[in-house]
């Protein structure tokens, strides 16, 4: 079975299992997984020309907005999180942000904090929202419908306003890790290591697309938000020993490379910083004992996030080599990428491991079957997610 055929089967099963295409099934939506799934369906459409894949992507976007853009059935509140009317909410489905999609309700203000339990509670994660902004942008690019990119910009502005704050001690702007559903209070006040970087590159991506939107309202821009996150990013350390985090750095680098080459954004110093941090993370993962562990002690989606990011190394090299005159320090960046190519074997290693039906019997696969399977498909056909 080819990688394309395997990805098609995985995504067909996901669509049925989570109620995207199965008539009468109760949809099961989770924002992170669905963002990757949308990109996968778009890539399947691009590769096969089958309209059904595009229709599934658009149906999934609609479901996410109608389910995660509104309060859940187990919440005493109802309607759109934004507070908009039914009609206005459908026109601006991201205006209040989007729920994570966790099974347990958000922690009440009078409940004590339980770190383990918090992972299972609903709310909003900034890094999930940026993935959905990216998915909407990809839909806009593939369909030519700028409405999706406008929804992404509306989501960016809402998320930025809700998650950023001025630290009273340092007087510096920071970001919360997790907010409650209507963005009125933080649930986890610490800042995600890569949230500001995700914000910066995603905002730049949306802005680049918006430049081609003839009907974009002039007030719908991210100029202030970009200035904010640039300041938050200043002097921060991006290196991580988390494989998913390193994969995210490579995803960010892949997007930033395309923006530098195609949009004239002069952020090469940031790009170099990201790549140098990613190199360290790749060494840490390769030298760790993770790949020797049994499947019960591994998390597939984290490894597959890394392999997806590694696929971006070749894509970045190709992009810069086509137009090196548009990139400052092109030789230095290409040298970094060439040195990183020694890690490309990890893609086949990780993909083949998790394609093995025996390894998919592990409890760690079954408990997270949706996110694991979708991330596997993403690694098999990564261009839908990596390219902008």
TAJO-V23034 format. One record per pair of residues at least 4 apart in sequence whose C-alpha atoms are under 8 Angstrom apart, sorted by the first residue. I is the first residue (numbers start at 1). J is the second residue. Records with the same first field share a line. If there is no record, write none. Layout:
I = J ; J
//
This chain:
1 = 5 ; 6
2 = 6
3 = 7 ; 380 ; 381
4 = 8 ; 44 ; 380 ; 381
5 = 9
6 = 10 ; 377 ; 380
7 = 11 ; 376 ; 377 ; 378 ; 380 ; 381
8 = 12 ; 44 ; 377
9 = 13
10 = 14 ; 373 ; 374 ; 377
11 = 15 ; 37 ; 40 ; 41 ; 374 ; 377
12 = 16
13 = 17
14 = 18 ; 370 ; 373 ; 374
15 = 19 ; 20 ; 21 ; 22 ; 56
16 = 20 ; 21 ; 22
17 = 22
18 = 25 ; 26 ; 27 ; 28 ; 29
19 = 23 ; 24 ; 25 ; 26 ; 27 ; 28
20 = 27 ; 56 ; 59 ; 60 ; 63
21 = 56
27 = 63
29 = 34 ; 63 ; 64 ; 67 ; 68 ; 101
30 = 34 ; 64 ; 68 ; 100 ; 101 ; 102
31 = 35 ; 64 ; 68 ; 98 ; 99 ; 100 ; 101 ; 128 ; 129 ; 132
32 = 36 ; 100 ; 128 ; 131 ; 132 ; 371
33 = 37 ; 370 ; 371 ; 374 ; 375
34 = 38 ; 60 ; 64
35 = 39 ; 131 ; 132 ; 134 ; 135
36 = 40 ; 131 ; 135 ; 374 ; 375 ; 378 ; 385
37 = 41 ; 57 ; 374 ; 378
38 = 42 ; 57 ; 58 ; 60 ; 61 ; 135 ; 139
39 = 43 ; 57 ; 135 ; 138 ; 139 ; 384 ; 385
40 = 44 ; 377 ; 378 ; 381 ; 382 ; 384 ; 385
41 = 45 ; 53 ; 54 ; 56 ; 57
42 = 46 ; 53 ; 54 ; 57 ; 138 ; 139 ; 142 ; 384
43 = 47 ; 381 ; 383 ; 384 ; 385
44 = 48 ; 49 ; 50 ; 53
45 = 49 ; 50 ; 51 ; 52 ; 53 ; 54
50 = 54
51 = 55
52 = 56
53 = 57
54 = 58
55 = 59
56 = 60
57 = 61
58 = 62 ; 139
59 = 63
60 = 64
61 = 65 ; 136
62 = 66
63 = 67 ; 68
64 = 68 ; 69
65 = 69 ; 70 ; 93 ; 94 ; 98
66 = 70 ; 90 ; 93
67 = 71 ; 72
68 = 72 ; 98 ; 99 ; 100 ; 101
69 = 80 ; 81 ; 82 ; 93 ; 94 ; 96 ; 97 ; 98 ; 99
70 = 78 ; 79 ; 80 ; 81 ; 98 ; 99
71 = 75 ; 77 ; 78 ; 79 ; 80 ; 81
72 = 78
73 = 78
74 = 105
75 = 105
79 = 83 ; 84 ; 85 ; 86
80 = 84 ; 85 ; 86 ; 89 ; 93 ; 96
81 = 96 ; 97 ; 98 ; 181 ; 182
82 = 89 ; 94 ; 95 ; 96 ; 97 ; 182
83 = 89 ; 96
84 = 88 ; 89
85 = 89
86 = 90
87 = 91
88 = 92
89 = 93 ; 95
92 = 151 ; 154
93 = 151
94 = 98 ; 151 ; 152 ; 154 ; 155
95 = 151 ; 154 ; 155 ; 158
96 = 155 ; 158 ; 182 ; 183
97 = 124 ; 129 ; 155 ; 158 ; 159 ; 182
98 = 124 ; 129 ; 181
99 = 122 ; 123 ; 124 ; 181
100 = 122 ; 123 ; 124 ; 125 ; 128
101 = 122 ; 123
102 = 120 ; 121 ; 122 ; 123
103 = 120 ; 121 ; 122
104 = 120 ; 121 ; 122
105 = 121 ; 122 ; 123
106 = 121 ; 122 ; 123 ; 180 ; 181
107 = 111 ; 113 ; 118 ; 121 ; 122 ; 180 ; 187
113 = 118
114 = 118
115 = 119
116 = 120
117 = 121
122 = 180 ; 181
123 = 178 ; 179 ; 180 ; 181 ; 187
124 = 128 ; 129 ; 178 ; 179 ; 180 ; 181 ; 183
125 = 129 ; 177 ; 178 ; 179
126 = 130 ; 159 ; 163 ; 177 ; 178 ; 195
127 = 131 ; 195 ; 198
128 = 132
129 = 133 ; 155 ; 156 ; 159
130 = 134 ; 156 ; 198 ; 199 ; 202
131 = 135
132 = 136 ; 152
133 = 137 ; 149 ; 151 ; 152 ; 153 ; 155 ; 156 ; 202
134 = 138 ; 152 ; 202
135 = 139 ; 385
136 = 140 ; 148 ; 149 ; 151 ; 152
137 = 141 ; 148 ; 149 ; 152 ; 206 ; 209
138 = 142 ; 388
139 = 143 ; 144 ; 145 ; 148
140 = 144 ; 145 ; 146 ; 147 ; 148 ; 149
141 = 145 ; 146 ; 209 ; 388
145 = 149
146 = 150 ; 210 ; 213
147 = 151
148 = 152
149 = 153 ; 206 ; 209 ; 210
150 = 154 ; 210 ; 216 ; 220
151 = 155
152 = 156 ; 206
153 = 157 ; 203 ; 206 ; 220 ; 221 ; 222
154 = 158 ; 220
155 = 159
156 = 160 ; 203 ; 222
157 = 161 ; 222 ; 225
158 = 162
159 = 163
160 = 164 ; 225
162 = 179 ; 183 ; 184
163 = 175 ; 176 ; 177 ; 178 ; 179 ; 183 ; 186
164 = 173 ; 174 ; 175 ; 176
165 = 173 ; 174 ; 175 ; 176
166 = 171 ; 172 ; 173 ; 174
167 = 171 ; 172 ; 173 ; 174
168 = 172
172 = 232
173 = 228 ; 231 ; 232
174 = 191 ; 232
175 = 189 ; 190 ; 191 ; 192 ; 195 ; 196
176 = 186 ; 188 ; 189 ; 190 ; 191 ; 192
177 = 186 ; 187 ; 188 ; 189 ; 190 ; 191 ; 192
178 = 186 ; 187 ; 188 ; 189
179 = 183 ; 184 ; 185 ; 186 ; 187 ; 188
180 = 184 ; 185 ; 186 ; 187
191 = 195
192 = 196
193 = 237 ; 238
194 = 198 ; 238 ; 245
195 = 199
196 = 200 ; 229 ; 230 ; 232 ; 233
197 = 201 ; 229 ; 233 ; 252
198 = 202 ; 252
199 = 203 ; 229
200 = 204 ; 226 ; 229 ; 230
201 = 205 ; 252 ; 255 ; 256
202 = 206
203 = 207 ; 222 ; 225 ; 226
204 = 208 ; 226 ; 259
205 = 209 ; 255 ; 259 ; 388
206 = 210
207 = 211 ; 221 ; 222
208 = 212 ; 259 ; 263
209 = 213
210 = 216
216 = 220
222 = 226
223 = 227
224 = 228
225 = 229
226 = 230
227 = 231
228 = 232
229 = 233
230 = 234
232 = 236
237 = 277
238 = 249 ; 274 ; 277 ; 278
239 = 246 ; 277 ; 278 ; 280 ; 281
240 = 245 ; 246 ; 277 ; 278 ; 280 ; 281
241 = 245 ; 246 ; 281 ; 284 ; 285
242 = 246 ; 281 ; 285 ; 302
243 = 247 ; 281 ; 282 ; 285 ; 302 ; 303 ; 305 ; 306
244 = 248 ; 301 ; 302 ; 303 ; 304 ; 305 ; 306
245 = 249 ; 306
246 = 250 ; 278 ; 281 ; 282 ; 306 ; 309
247 = 251 ; 278 ; 305 ; 306 ; 307 ; 308 ; 309 ; 310
248 = 252 ; 305 ; 306 ; 309
249 = 253 ; 274 ; 275 ; 277 ; 278 ; 309
250 = 254 ; 274 ; 275 ; 278 ; 309 ; 310 ; 312 ; 313
251 = 255 ; 308 ; 309 ; 312 ; 386
252 = 256 ; 274
253 = 257 ; 271 ; 274 ; 275
254 = 258 ; 312 ; 313 ; 315 ; 316 ; 386 ; 387
255 = 259 ; 386 ; 387 ; 388
256 = 260 ; 267 ; 271
257 = 261 ; 271 ; 316 ; 319 ; 320
258 = 262 ; 263 ; 316 ; 319 ; 387 ; 388
259 = 263 ; 264 ; 265
260 = 264 ; 265 ; 266 ; 267 ; 268 ; 326 ; 327
261 = 265 ; 319 ; 320 ; 323 ; 326 ; 327
264 = 326
266 = 327 ; 328
267 = 271
268 = 272 ; 327 ; 328 ; 329
269 = 273
270 = 274
271 = 275
272 = 276 ; 333
273 = 277
274 = 278
275 = 279 ; 336 ; 337
276 = 280 ; 336
277 = 281
278 = 282
279 = 283 ; 340
280 = 284
281 = 285
282 = 286 ; 343
283 = 287
284 = 288
285 = 290
289 = 293
290 = 298
293 = 297 ; 298
294 = 298
295 = 299 ; 359 ; 362 ; 364 ; 365
296 = 362 ; 363 ; 364 ; 365
297 = 364
298 = 364
299 = 303 ; 364 ; 365
300 = 304 ; 354 ; 364 ; 365 ; 372
301 = 305 ; 371 ; 372 ; 373 ; 375 ; 376
302 = 306
303 = 307 ; 350
304 = 308 ; 350 ; 351 ; 372 ; 375 ; 376 ; 379
305 = 309 ; 375 ; 379
306 = 310
307 = 311 ; 346 ; 347 ; 350 ; 351 ; 379
308 = 312 ; 347 ; 378 ; 379 ; 380 ; 382
309 = 313 ; 386
310 = 343 ; 344 ; 346 ; 347
311 = 315 ; 344 ; 347 ; 379 ; 382
312 = 316 ; 386
313 = 317 ; 337 ; 340 ; 341
314 = 318 ; 337 ; 341
315 = 319
316 = 320 ; 337
317 = 321 ; 334 ; 337 ; 338
318 = 322
319 = 323
320 = 324 ; 327 ; 330 ; 334
323 = 327
324 = 330
325 = 330
329 = 333
330 = 334
331 = 335
332 = 336
333 = 337
334 = 338
335 = 339
336 = 340
337 = 341
338 = 342
340 = 344
344 = 348
345 = 349
346 = 350
347 = 351 ; 379
348 = 352
349 = 353
350 = 354
351 = 355 ; 376 ; 379 ; 380
352 = 356
353 = 359
354 = 359 ; 360 ; 376
355 = 359 ; 360 ; 376
356 = 360
357 = 361
358 = 362
359 = 365
360 = 365 ; 366
361 = 365 ; 366
362 = 366
363 = 367
364 = 368
365 = 369 ; 372
368 = 372
369 = 373
370 = 374
371 = 375
372 = 376
373 = 377
374 = 378
375 = 379
376 = 380
377 = 381 ; 382
378 = 382 ; 384 ; 385
382 = 386
383 = 387
//
